[in-house]
Amino acid sequence: MATIVDCPTCGAKVEWTEKNKYRPFCSERCKQIDLGAWAEEKYAIPAVNLPQESDQDKPLQ
Ligand SMILES: [Zn+2]
């Protein structure tokens, strides 16, 4: 009995088997789309170091 998962990209039912090398995706296309989405998300995050952590370390004067 195979485990059925939803393809993260298109929501199609996918059998979680060793034969399905694209799992949890239904196809290579959906896998590529999802990887592309992750890459875009990564680049969308601005590389700015907000000085929030240092505020807690400062002693109150
Ligand atoms: Zn899919």
N, CA, C, O and the ligand as a Tripos MOL2 file, in Angstrom:
@<TRIPOS>MOLECULE
protein
  245   243    62     0     0
PROTEIN
NO_CHARGES

@<TRIPOS>ATOM
      1 N           0.8580   -1.1990    0.0000 N.3       1 MET1
      2 CA          0.0000    0.0000    0.0000 C.3       1 MET1
      3 C           0.8830    1.2340    0.0000 C.2       1 MET1
      4 O           1.6660    1.4500    0.9260 O.2       1 MET1
      5 N           0.7560    2.0350   -1.0330 N.am      2 ALA2
      6 CA          1.6180    3.1920   -1.1970 C.3       2 ALA2
      7 C           1.0320    4.3970   -0.4790 C.2       2 ALA2
      8 O          -0.1840    4.5630   -0.3810 O.2       2 ALA2
      9 N           1.9260    5.2220    0.0130 N.am      3 THR3
     10 CA          1.4940    6.4720    0.6180 C.3       3 THR3
     11 C           1.1790    7.4840   -0.4750 C.2       3 THR3
     12 O           1.9470    7.6540   -1.4220 O.2       3 THR3
     13 N           0.0490    8.1450   -0.3310 N.am      4 ILE4
     14 CA         -0.3450    9.1510   -1.3170 C.3       4 ILE4
     15 C          -0.1130   10.5370   -0.7250 C.2       4 ILE4
     16 O          -0.5900   10.8500    0.3660 O.2       4 ILE4
     17 N           0.6180   11.3470   -1.4540 N.am      5 VAL5
     18 CA          0.8680   12.7150   -1.0100 C.3       5 VAL5
     19 C           0.3810   13.6850   -2.0870 C.2       5 VAL5
     20 O           0.1730   13.3020   -3.2390 O.2       5 VAL5
     21 N           0.2060   14.9180   -1.6990 N.am      6 ASP6
     22 CA         -0.1960   15.9400   -2.6730 C.3       6 ASP6
     23 C           1.0420   16.6030   -3.2480 C.2       6 ASP6
     24 O           1.9490   16.9950   -2.5140 O.2       6 ASP6
     25 N           1.0700   16.7240   -4.5520 N.am      7 CYS7
     26 CA          2.1610   17.4390   -5.1950 C.3       7 CYS7
     27 C           2.1600   18.8870   -4.6900 C.2       7 CYS7
     28 O           1.1520   19.5820   -4.8210 O.2       7 CYS7
     29 N           3.2750   19.3460   -4.1170 N.am      8 PRO8
     30 CA          3.3270   20.6990   -3.5560 C.3       8 PRO8
     31 C           3.0810   21.7810   -4.6070 C.2       8 PRO8
     32 O           2.6740   22.8920   -4.2700 O.2       8 PRO8
     33 N           3.3220   21.4640   -5.8570 N.am      9 THR9
     34 CA          3.1830   22.4770   -6.8950 C.3       9 THR9
     35 C           1.7630   22.5480   -7.4450 C.2       9 THR9
     36 O           1.1810   23.6300   -7.5170 O.2       9 THR9
     37 N           1.2030   21.4090   -7.8340 N.am     10 CYS10
     38 CA         -0.0940   21.4460   -8.5010 C.3      10 CYS10
     39 C          -1.1820   20.7460   -7.6950 C.2      10 CYS10
     40 O          -2.3570   20.8090   -8.0560 O.2      10 CYS10
     41 N          -0.7980   20.0730   -6.5940 N.am     11 GLY11
     42 CA         -1.8070   19.4670   -5.7390 C.3      11 GLY11
     43 C          -2.3010   18.1110   -6.2100 C.2      11 GLY11
     44 O          -3.2420   17.5620   -5.6380 O.2      11 GLY11
     45 N          -1.6870   17.5730   -7.2320 N.am     12 ALA12
     46 CA         -2.1020   16.2700   -7.7320 C.3      12 ALA12
     47 C          -1.7020   15.1750   -6.7450 C.2      12 ALA12
     48 O          -0.7300   15.3130   -6.0030 O.2      12 ALA12
     49 N          -2.4600   14.0990   -6.7520 N.am     13 LYS13
     50 CA         -2.1400   12.9750   -5.8880 C.3      13 LYS13
     51 C          -0.9140   12.2490   -6.4310 C.2      13 LYS13
     52 O          -0.8470   11.9180   -7.6150 O.2      13 LYS13
     53 N           0.0520   12.0060   -5.5520 N.am     14 VAL14
     54 CA          1.2900   11.3710   -5.9740 C.3      14 VAL14
     55 C           1.5690   10.1730   -5.0830 C.2      14 VAL14
     56 O           1.4960   10.2690   -3.8580 O.2      14 VAL14
     57 N           1.8870    9.0560   -5.6990 N.am     15 GLU15
     58 CA          2.2610    7.8770   -4.9290 C.3      15 GLU15
     59 C           3.6990    8.0000   -4.4500 C.2      15 GLU15
     60 O           4.6180    8.1780   -5.2500 O.2      15 GLU15
     61 N           3.8890    7.9030   -3.1200 N.am     16 TRP16
     62 CA          5.2280    8.0270   -2.5490 C.3      16 TRP16
     63 C           5.8970    6.6600   -2.6400 C.2      16 TRP16
     64 O           5.8450    5.8580   -1.7070 O.2      16 TRP16
     65 N           6.5210    6.4190   -3.7740 N.am     17 THR17
     66 CA          7.1870    5.1430   -3.9740 C.3      17 THR17
     67 C           8.6140    5.3830   -4.4490 C.2      17 THR17
     68 O           8.9700    6.4780   -4.8840 O.2      17 THR17
     69 N           9.4120    4.3400   -4.3560 N.am     18 GLU18
     70 CA         10.7930    4.4630   -4.8100 C.3      18 GLU18
     71 C          10.8680    4.6800   -6.3130 C.2      18 GLU18
     72 O          11.8350    5.2430   -6.8260 O.2      18 GLU18
     73 N           9.8310    4.2230   -7.0110 N.am     19 LYS19
     74 CA          9.8100    4.4000   -8.4670 C.3      19 LYS19
     75 C           9.6350    5.8640   -8.8460 C.2      19 LYS19
     76 O          10.1110    6.3160   -9.8870 O.2      19 LYS19
     77 N           8.9430    6.5930   -7.9790 N.am     20 ASN20
     78 CA          8.6960    8.0030   -8.2880 C.3      20 ASN20
     79 C           9.8650    8.8410   -7.7890 C.2      20 ASN20
     80 O           9.9060    9.2340   -6.6230 O.2      20 ASN20
     81 N          10.8040    9.1080   -8.6710 N.am     21 LYS21
     82 CA         11.9990    9.8300   -8.2570 C.3      21 LYS21
     83 C          11.7340   11.3180   -8.0950 C.2      21 LYS21
     84 O          12.6010   12.0600   -7.6320 O.2      21 LYS21
     85 N          10.5440   11.7550   -8.4720 N.am     22 TYR22
     86 CA         10.2310   13.1800   -8.3450 C.3      22 TYR22
     87 C           9.4350   13.4650   -7.0780 C.2      22 TYR22
     88 O           9.0850   14.6150   -6.8110 O.2      22 TYR22
     89 N           9.1470   12.4300   -6.2980 N.am     23 ARG23
     90 CA          8.3440   12.6220   -5.0970 C.3      23 ARG23
     91 C           8.9340   13.7130   -4.2120 C.2      23 ARG23
     92 O          10.1600   13.8180   -4.1780 O.2      23 ARG23
     93 N           8.1990   14.5060   -3.5170 N.am     24 PRO24
     94 CA          6.7310   14.4250   -3.4740 C.3      24 PRO24
     95 C           6.0370   15.1020   -4.6460 C.2      24 PRO24
     96 O           4.8350   15.3610   -4.5850 O.2      24 PRO24
     97 N           6.7640   15.3880   -5.6950 N.am     25 PHE25
     98 CA          6.1440   16.0430   -6.8530 C.3      25 PHE25
     99 C           5.6240   14.9910   -7.8250 C.2      25 PHE25
    100 O           6.0640   13.8420   -7.8040 O.2      25 PHE25
    101 N           4.6750   15.3960   -8.6830 N.am     26 CYS26
    102 CA          4.0730   14.4480   -9.6060 C.3      26 CYS26
    103 C           4.9280   14.3050  -10.8560 C.2      26 CYS26
    104 O           4.7970   13.3230  -11.5860 O.2      26 CYS26
    105 N           5.7950   15.2650  -11.1100 N.am     27 SER27
    106 CA          6.5870   15.2150  -12.3300 C.3      27 SER27
    107 C           7.8290   16.0770  -12.1660 C.2      27 SER27
    108 O           7.9450   16.8630  -11.2260 O.2      27 SER27
    109 N           8.7540   15.9120  -13.1030 N.am     28 GLU28
    110 CA          9.9680   16.7220  -13.0560 C.3      28 GLU28
    111 C           9.6380   18.2020  -13.2040 C.2      28 GLU28
    112 O          10.2880   19.0690  -12.6200 O.2      28 GLU28
    113 N           8.6030   18.4640  -14.0070 N.am     29 ARG29
    114 CA          8.2140   19.8480  -14.2540 C.3      29 ARG29
    115 C           7.8030   20.5250  -12.9420 C.2      29 ARG29
    116 O           8.2360   21.6380  -12.6450 O.2      29 ARG29
    117 N           6.9760   19.8500  -12.1770 N.am     30 CYS30
    118 CA          6.5120   20.4370  -10.9180 C.3      30 CYS30
    119 C           7.6800   20.5990   -9.9500 C.2      30 CYS30
    120 O           7.7250   21.5640   -9.1860 O.2      30 CYS30
    121 N           8.6150   19.6700   -9.9780 N.am     31 LYS31
    122 CA          9.7780   19.7730   -9.0990 C.3      31 LYS31
    123 C          10.5990   21.0020   -9.4600 C.2      31 LYS31
    124 O          11.0480   21.7380   -8.5800 O.2      31 LYS31
    125 N          10.7920   21.2190  -10.7460 N.am     32 GLN32
    126 CA         11.5700   22.3730  -11.1930 C.3      32 GLN32
    127 C          10.8680   23.6780  -10.8270 C.2      32 GLN32
    128 O          11.5110   24.6470  -10.4220 O.2      32 GLN32
    129 N           9.5520   23.6930  -10.9720 N.am     33 ILE33
    130 CA          8.7880   24.8990  -10.6360 C.3      33 ILE33
    131 C           8.9650   25.2260   -9.1550 C.2      33 ILE33
    132 O           9.1610   26.3810   -8.7780 O.2      33 ILE33
    133 N           8.8930   24.1860   -8.3270 N.am     34 ASP34
    134 CA          9.0010   24.4190   -6.8840 C.3      34 ASP34
    135 C          10.4010   24.8910   -6.5250 C.2      34 ASP34
    136 O          10.5570   25.7990   -5.7090 O.2      34 ASP34
    137 N          11.4070   24.2930   -7.1150 N.am     35 LEU35
    138 CA         12.7810   24.7190   -6.8490 C.3      35 LEU35
    139 C          12.9830   26.1610   -7.2830 C.2      35 LEU35
    140 O          13.6740   26.9320   -6.6150 O.2      35 LEU35
    141 N          12.3710   26.5200   -8.4130 N.am     36 GLY36
    142 CA         12.4630   27.8910   -8.8940 C.3      36 GLY36
    143 C          11.8060   28.8610   -7.9370 C.2      36 GLY36
    144 O          12.3050   29.9650   -7.7200 O.2      36 GLY36
    145 N          10.6820   28.4490   -7.3630 N.am     37 ALA37
    146 CA          9.9780   29.3050   -6.4210 C.3      37 ALA37
    147 C          10.8260   29.5390   -5.1850 C.2      37 ALA37
    148 O          10.8860   30.6510   -4.6600 O.2      37 ALA37
    149 N          11.4790   28.4870   -4.7260 N.am     38 TRP38
    150 CA         12.3490   28.6310   -3.5550 C.3      38 TRP38
    151 C          13.4950   29.5960   -3.8450 C.2      38 TRP38
    152 O          13.8500   30.4270   -3.0080 O.2      38 TRP38
    153 N          14.0640   29.4760   -5.0340 N.am     39 ALA39
    154 CA         15.1870   30.3360   -5.3950 C.3      39 ALA39
    155 C          14.7420   31.7900   -5.4260 C.2      39 ALA39
    156 O          15.4450   32.6770   -4.9420 O.2      39 ALA39
    157 N          13.5600   32.0270   -6.0030 N.am     40 GLU40
    158 CA         13.0640   33.3950   -6.0690 C.3      40 GLU40
    159 C          12.8270   33.9490   -4.6780 C.2      40 GLU40
    160 O          13.1230   35.1120   -4.4040 O.2      40 GLU40
    161 N          12.2900   33.1080   -3.7970 N.am     41 GLU41
    162 CA         12.0290   33.5470   -2.4290 C.3      41 GLU41
    163 C          13.3330   33.9320   -1.7440 C.2      41 GLU41
    164 O          13.4010   34.9160   -1.0080 O.2      41 GLU41
    165 N          14.3550   33.1430   -2.0000 N.am     42 LYS42
    166 CA         15.6390   33.3840   -1.3560 C.3      42 LYS42
    167 C          16.2020   34.7310   -1.7960 C.2      42 LYS42
    168 O          16.7140   35.5070   -0.9890 O.2      42 LYS42
    169 N          16.0910   34.9870   -3.1060 N.am     43 TYR43
    170 CA         16.6490   36.2300   -3.6170 C.3      43 TYR43
    171 C          15.7960   37.4340   -3.2300 C.2      43 TYR43
    172 O          16.2690   38.5700   -3.2390 O.2      43 TYR43
    173 N          14.5160   37.1700   -2.8860 N.am     44 ALA44
    174 CA         13.6230   38.2700   -2.5570 C.3      44 ALA44
    175 C          13.9340   38.8330   -1.1680 C.2      44 ALA44
    176 O          13.5990   39.9780   -0.8630 O.2      44 ALA44
    177 N          14.5760   38.0160   -0.3310 N.am     45 ILE45
    178 CA         14.8890   38.4650    1.0250 C.3      45 ILE45
    179 C          16.0680   39.4410    0.9700 C.2      45 ILE45
    180 O          17.1510   39.0690    0.5200 O.2      45 ILE45
    181 N          15.8750   40.6610    1.4140 N.am     46 PRO46
    182 CA         16.9650   41.6360    1.3870 C.3      46 PRO46
    183 C          18.0630   41.2610    2.3830 C.2      46 PRO46
    184 O          17.7930   40.8740    3.5200 O.2      46 PRO46
    185 N          19.2900   41.3870    1.9280 N.am     47 ALA47
    186 CA         20.4180   41.0320    2.7780 C.3      47 ALA47
    187 C          20.7870   42.2060    3.6820 C.2      47 ALA47
    188 O          21.8370   42.8310    3.5310 O.2      47 ALA47
    189 N          19.9030   42.4790    4.6110 N.am     48 VAL48
    190 CA         20.1350   43.5950    5.5220 C.3      48 VAL48
    191 C          20.1950   43.0710    6.9530 C.2      48 VAL48
    192 O          19.3050   42.3390    7.3890 O.2      48 VAL48
    193 N          21.2170   43.4360    7.6620 N.am     49 ASN49
    194 CA         21.3390   43.0200    9.0540 C.3      49 ASN49
    195 C          20.7120   44.0790    9.9640 C.2      49 ASN49
    196 O          21.2770   45.1500   10.1870 O.2      49 ASN49
    197 N          19.5510   43.7510   10.4710 N.am     50 LEU50
    198 CA         18.8900   44.7090   11.3460 C.3      50 LEU50
    199 C          19.5210   44.6600   12.7360 C.2      50 LEU50
    200 O          19.7570   43.5730   13.2620 O.2      50 LEU50
    201 N          19.7930   45.7910   13.3260 N.am     51 PRO51
    202 CA         20.4870   45.8320   14.6300 C.3      51 PRO51
    203 C          19.5350   45.6060   15.7920 C.2      51 PRO51
    204 O          19.5560   46.3500   16.7740 O.2      51 PRO51
    205 N          18.6890   44.5660   15.6800 N.am     52 GLN52
    206 CA         17.7170   44.3260   16.7490 C.3      52 GLN52
    207 C          18.3450   43.5460   17.8960 C.2      52 GLN52
    208 O          18.0030   43.7590   19.0590 O.2      52 GLN52
    209 N          19.2610   42.6470   17.5680 N.am     53 GLU53
    210 CA         19.8330   41.8050   18.6160 C.3      53 GLU53
    211 C          20.6990   42.6130   19.5760 C.2      53 GLU53
    212 O          20.7070   42.3530   20.7790 O.2      53 GLU53
    213 N          21.4290   43.5940   19.0430 N.am     54 SER54
    214 CA         22.3590   44.3370   19.8760 C.3      54 SER54
    215 C          21.6310   45.2100   20.8960 C.2      54 SER54
    216 O          22.1950   45.5690   21.9290 O.2      54 SER54
    217 N          20.3700   45.5510   20.5990 N.am     55 ASP55
    218 CA         19.6340   46.4090   21.5200 C.3      55 ASP55
    219 C          19.4320   45.7390   22.8740 C.2      55 ASP55
    220 O          19.4550   46.3950   23.9160 O.2      55 ASP55
    221 N          19.2330   44.4280   22.8420 N.am     56 GLN56
    222 CA         18.9690   43.7280   24.0980 C.3      56 GLN56
    223 C          20.2440   43.5740   24.9260 C.2      56 GLN56
    224 O          20.1860   43.4050   26.1440 O.2      56 GLN56
    225 N          21.3580   43.6320   24.2740 N.am     57 ASP57
    226 CA         22.6070   43.4520   24.9960 C.3      57 ASP57
    227 C          23.0790   44.7410   25.6890 C.2      57 ASP57
    228 O          23.8920   44.7090   26.6130 O.2      57 ASP57
    229 N          22.5490   45.8610   25.2200 N.am     58 LYS58
    230 CA         22.9710   47.1250   25.8200 C.3      58 LYS58
    231 C          22.3670   47.3050   27.2170 C.2      58 LYS58
    232 O          21.1670   47.0990   27.3940 O.2      58 LYS58
    233 N          23.1520   47.6730   28.1760 N.am     59 PRO59
    234 CA         22.6190   47.9400   29.5080 C.3      59 PRO59
    235 C          21.8580   49.2700   29.5300 C.2      59 PRO59
    236 O          22.2400   50.2250   28.8530 O.2      59 PRO59
    237 N          20.8040   49.3180   30.2960 N.am     60 LEU60
    238 CA         20.0430   50.5570   30.3920 C.3      60 LEU60
    239 C          20.8320   51.6040   31.1300 C.2      60 LEU60
    240 O          21.4490   51.3150   32.1560 O.2      60 LEU60
    241 N          20.8210   52.8210   30.6210 N.am     61 GLN61
    242 CA         21.6170   53.8710   31.2550 C.3      61 GLN61
    243 C          20.7350   54.8680   31.9900 C.2      61 GLN61
    244 O          21.2410   55.8210   32.5830 O.2      61 GLN61
    245 ZN          2.4480   18.4050   -9.8020 Zn       62 ZN62
@<TRIPOS>BOND
     1     1     2 1
     2     2     3 1
     3     3     4 2
     4     3     5 am
     5     5     6 1
     6     6     7 1
     7     7     8 2
     8     7     9 am
     9     9    10 1
    10    10    11 1
    11    11    12 2
    12    11    13 am
    13    13    14 1
    14    14    15 1
    15    15    16 2
    16    15    17 am
    17    17    18 1
    18    18    19 1
    19    19    20 2
    20    19    21 am
    21    21    22 1
    22    22    23 1
    23    23    24 2
    24    23    25 am
    25    25    26 1
    26    26    27 1
    27    27    28 2
    28    27    29 am
    29    29    30 1
    30    30    31 1
    31    31    32 2
    32    31    33 am
    33    33    34 1
    34    34    35 1
    35    35    36 2
    36    35    37 am
    37    37    38 1
    38    38    39 1
    39    39    40 2
    40    39    41 am
    41    41    42 1
    42    42    43 1
    43    43    44 2
    44    43    45 am
    45    45    46 1
    46    46    47 1
    47    47    48 2
    48    47    49 am
    49    49    50 1
    50    50    51 1
    51    51    52 2
    52    51    53 am
    53    53    54 1
    54    54    55 1
    55    55    56 2
    56    55    57 am
    57    57    58 1
    58    58    59 1
    59    59    60 2
    60    59    61 am
    61    61    62 1
    62    62    63 1
    63    63    64 2
    64    63    65 am
    65    65    66 1
    66    66    67 1
    67    67    68 2
    68    67    69 am
    69    69    70 1
    70    70    71 1
    71    71    72 2
    72    71    73 am
    73    73    74 1
    74    74    75 1
    75    75    76 2
    76    75    77 am
    77    77    78 1
    78    78    79 1
    79    79    80 2
    80    79    81 am
    81    81    82 1
    82    82    83 1
    83    83    84 2
    84    83    85 am
    85    85    86 1
    86    86    87 1
    87    87    88 2
    88    87    89 am
    89    89    90 1
    90    90    91 1
    91    91    92 2
    92    91    93 am
    93    93    94 1
    94    94    95 1
    95    95    96 2
    96    95    97 am
    97    97    98 1
    98    98    99 1
    99    99   100 2
   100    99   101 am
   101   101   102 1
   102   102   103 1
   103   103   104 2
   104   103   105 am
   105   105   106 1
   106   106   107 1
   107   107   108 2
   108   107   109 am
   109   109   110 1
   110   110   111 1
   111   111   112 2
   112   111   113 am
   113   113   114 1
   114   114   115 1
   115   115   116 2
   116   115   117 am
   117   117   118 1
   118   118   119 1
   119   119   120 2
   120   119   121 am
   121   121   122 1
   122   122   123 1
   123   123   124 2
   124   123   125 am
   125   125   126 1
   126   126   127 1
   127   127   128 2
   128   127   129 am
   129   129   130 1
   130   130   131 1
   131   131   132 2
   132   131   133 am
   133   133   134 1
   134   134   135 1
   135   135   136 2
   136   135   137 am
   137   137   138 1
   138   138   139 1
   139   139   140 2
   140   139   141 am
   141   141   142 1
   142   142   143 1
   143   143   144 2
   144   143   145 am
   145   145   146 1
   146   146   147 1
   147   147   148 2
   148   147   149 am
   149   149   150 1
   150   150   151 1
   151   151   152 2
   152   151   153 am
   153   153   154 1
   154   154   155 1
   155   155   156 2
   156   155   157 am
   157   157   158 1
   158   158   159 1
   159   159   160 2
   160   159   161 am
   161   161   162 1
   162   162   163 1
   163   163   164 2
   164   163   165 am
   165   165   166 1
   166   166   167 1
   167   167   168 2
   168   167   169 am
   169   169   170 1
   170   170   171 1
   171   171   172 2
   172   171   173 am
   173   173   174 1
   174   174   175 1
   175   175   176 2
   176   175   177 am
   177   177   178 1
   178   178   179 1
   179   179   180 2
   180   179   181 am
   181   181   182 1
   182   182   183 1
   183   183   184 2
   184   183   185 am
   185   185   186 1
   186   186   187 1
   187   187   188 2
   188   187   189 am
   189   189   190 1
   190   190   191 1
   191   191   192 2
   192   191   193 am
   193   193   194 1
   194   194   195 1
   195   195   196 2
   196   195   197 am
   197   197   198 1
   198   198   199 1
   199   199   200 2
   200   199   201 am
   201   201   202 1
   202   202   203 1
   203   203   204 2
   204   203   205 am
   205   205   206 1
   206   206   207 1
   207   207   208 2
   208   207   209 am
   209   209   210 1
   210   210   211 1
   211   211   212 2
   212   211   213 am
   213   213   214 1
   214   214   215 1
   215   215   216 2
   216   215   217 am
   217   217   218 1
   218   218   219 1
   219   219   220 2
   220   219   221 am
   221   221   222 1
   222   222   223 1
   223   223   224 2
   224   223   225 am
   225   225   226 1
   226   226   227 1
   227   227   228 2
   228   227   229 am
   229   229   230 1
   230   230   231 1
   231   231   232 2
   232   231   233 am
   233   233   234 1
   234   234   235 1
   235   235   236 2
   236   235   237 am
   237   237   238 1
   238   238   239 1
   239   239   240 2
   240   239   241 am
   241   241   242 1
   242   242   243 1
   243   243   244 2
@<TRIPOS>SUBSTRUCTURE
     1 MET1         2 RESIDUE 1 A MET
     2 ALA2         6 RESIDUE 1 A ALA
     3 THR3        10 RESIDUE 1 A THR
     4 ILE4        14 RESIDUE 1 A ILE
     5 VAL5        18 RESIDUE 1 A VAL
     6 ASP6        22 RESIDUE 1 A ASP
     7 CYS7        26 RESIDUE 1 A CYS
     8 PRO8        30 RESIDUE 1 A PRO
     9 THR9        34 RESIDUE 1 A THR
    10 CYS10       38 RESIDUE 1 A CYS
    11 GLY11       42 RESIDUE 1 A GLY
    12 ALA12       46 RESIDUE 1 A ALA
    13 LYS13       50 RESIDUE 1 A LYS
    14 VAL14       54 RESIDUE 1 A VAL
    15 GLU15       58 RESIDUE 1 A GLU
    16 TRP16       62 RESIDUE 1 A TRP
    17 THR17       66 RESIDUE 1 A THR
    18 GLU18       70 RESIDUE 1 A GLU
    19 LYS19       74 RESIDUE 1 A LYS
    20 ASN20       78 RESIDUE 1 A ASN
    21 LYS21       82 RESIDUE 1 A LYS
    22 TYR22       86 RESIDUE 1 A TYR
    23 ARG23       90 RESIDUE 1 A ARG
    24 PRO24       94 RESIDUE 1 A PRO
    25 PHE25       98 RESIDUE 1 A PHE
    26 CYS26      102 RESIDUE 1 A CYS
    27 SER27      106 RESIDUE 1 A SER
    28 GLU28      110 RESIDUE 1 A GLU
    29 ARG29      114 RESIDUE 1 A ARG
    30 CYS30      118 RESIDUE 1 A CYS
    31 LYS31      122 RESIDUE 1 A LYS
    32 GLN32      126 RESIDUE 1 A GLN
    33 ILE33      130 RESIDUE 1 A ILE
    34 ASP34      134 RESIDUE 1 A ASP
    35 LEU35      138 RESIDUE 1 A LEU
    36 GLY36      142 RESIDUE 1 A GLY
    37 ALA37      146 RESIDUE 1 A ALA
    38 TRP38      150 RESIDUE 1 A TRP
    39 ALA39      154 RESIDUE 1 A ALA
    40 GLU40      158 RESIDUE 1 A GLU
    41 GLU41      162 RESIDUE 1 A GLU
    42 LYS42      166 RESIDUE 1 A LYS
    43 TYR43      170 RESIDUE 1 A TYR
    44 ALA44      174 RESIDUE 1 A ALA
    45 ILE45      178 RESIDUE 1 A ILE
    46 PRO46      182 RESIDUE 1 A PRO
    47 ALA47      186 RESIDUE 1 A ALA
    48 VAL48      190 RESIDUE 1 A VAL
    49 ASN49      194 RESIDUE 1 A ASN
    50 LEU50      198 RESIDUE 1 A LEU
    51 PRO51      202 RESIDUE 1 A PRO
    52 GLN52      206 RESIDUE 1 A GLN
    53 GLU53      210 RESIDUE 1 A GLU
    54 SER54      214 RESIDUE 1 A SER
    55 ASP55      218 RESIDUE 1 A ASP
    56 GLN56      222 RESIDUE 1 A GLN
    57 ASP57      226 RESIDUE 1 A ASP
    58 LYS58      230 RESIDUE 1 A LYS
    59 PRO59      234 RESIDUE 1 A PRO
    60 LEU60      238 RESIDUE 1 A LEU
    61 GLN61      242 RESIDUE 1 A GLN
    62 ZN62       245 GROUP 0 **** ****
